[in-house]
């Protein structure tokens, strides 16, 4: 199996799919109404945006986690993370020290509701931790 930054292509694809599904669960199933309320969007506006994007919504929705998972694989390879525990620490560290401050710009400078930023952070934290756990699980096994 071809490897990208020490992680098999299969591990990267699985991690990206799971990351995508984490977003679906958080924004679509568990907290969809809360997120819409926090960003000031109605369900009709969200559906109109989805219609405007069409199938590309799903393409871009998958490409974004895929790129992040490749980046996570690069970082894990660079720091030598070779087990699940270390890999989870890498994902959590990146979420807290990189993703959270970046999301903070939305709250500080754009006036985005703290609740929306919080949900976005939960998405990235869970997505990074789970993706890194998957990558860590596959490292050395394939």
N, C-alpha and C positions, 0 to 999 in steps of 0.2 A: 504494500500500500504506500503510495507517495506520501511524503511528509512535508509539512510546512512548519518551519521553526520548531522542529522536533516533535510535532504533533501530527498524527495521521490525518489524512484528509477526511476519513470517516468520523473521527473524533470532532473535528472542526465543524463538519456539517451537522452532526447530532447536537453539539453544543449550541450552534446558531439556531437550529429549529427549536430547541428547548427555550433559549433566550426569547425567541419570537413568541412562543406560547406563554411565557411568563408575562410578557406585555399584554397579550390577549386576555389572560386571566385577570390581571390587575385593572386594566383600562376597559375591558369589555364585560367581564363577568362580575368581579367583586366590587369595584369602585367606580364603574363607568359613570353613574349618575353624579356621584360626588365630584369626580374629575371635571365633568362638563360644567357643573355649578362653579367649581373653583376657577376655571378658565373663562367663565362668562359666556358659555356657548350653549345654545339650545340643542336638543336632539335633532331638530329639523335642520339646523345649521350644520351639524356634524354629518348628517346623512347627505346633505347637499355637497359638502366637501368630499365625502367618499365618492359620490357620483361623479364629481368633477375629475377626481383622480382616476376613477375606473379601476381597471386591473393593475395599474401602476401603483396603487396604494399598497397592494400585497407585494409587488416586486420590491419597491423601496422599503416597505416594512420588513422584508427579509434581508435586504442588502445591508441595512444599517447594523443589525446585530451580527451579521456575518463579518463585516469589516471590524467590528469591535472584538469579536472572538479571535480573528487573525491577530489583532493587536495584543490581546491577552496571551495568545500562544507565543508571540514574540517575546513579551515580557517574561513569561514563565521560563522560556528557553534561556533568556539572558541571565536570569537570577538562579537558574539551575533547579527550579521547582520540579521534583520528580515523584512526589506522592500527593495524595488527596489533601492531607492536612495542610501542607505548605502551600498547595495550590489554592485552597480556600482562603488562606491568609493573604495571598497575593491579590485575589479578587476583592476581598473586603478592604484591603489597604488602598487599592486603586479607587474603589467606590468612595471611600471616606475622604481621601486626600486629593483626589483629582476630580471625580464626577461631582461630588457635593459642592465644592467651591465654584465649579463651572456653572452648575444649576443656580447657585446663589446669585450670579449676575442677573438672572431673570427676575429674581425677587428685589434686589437692590436697585437696579437701573431701569428695569422695564415695568416695575410695579406688579409683577405677577403675584397672585395670591400664594401665601406661604403653604397653604394646603396643597396646591397644585405642584409646587416645587417639592414638597414632601412626598407626594405620590410618585413623581418622576424619580426621586431619589430611591424610594423603595423598589421601583422597577429596576433601576440600574444596580442597586446593591444585590438584590436577589438574582438578577440576571448574571452579574459578574461572578458571584459566589458559585452559583450552580454551573455556569459555563466552565469556570476554572476547575471545579470538582470533576466534571466530565473529562476535561482535558487531562487532569491529573490521574484520573482512573485509567485512561488509555495509555499514558506515557509508560513506555517500557513493555507494554503488553502486546503491541502490534508490530 
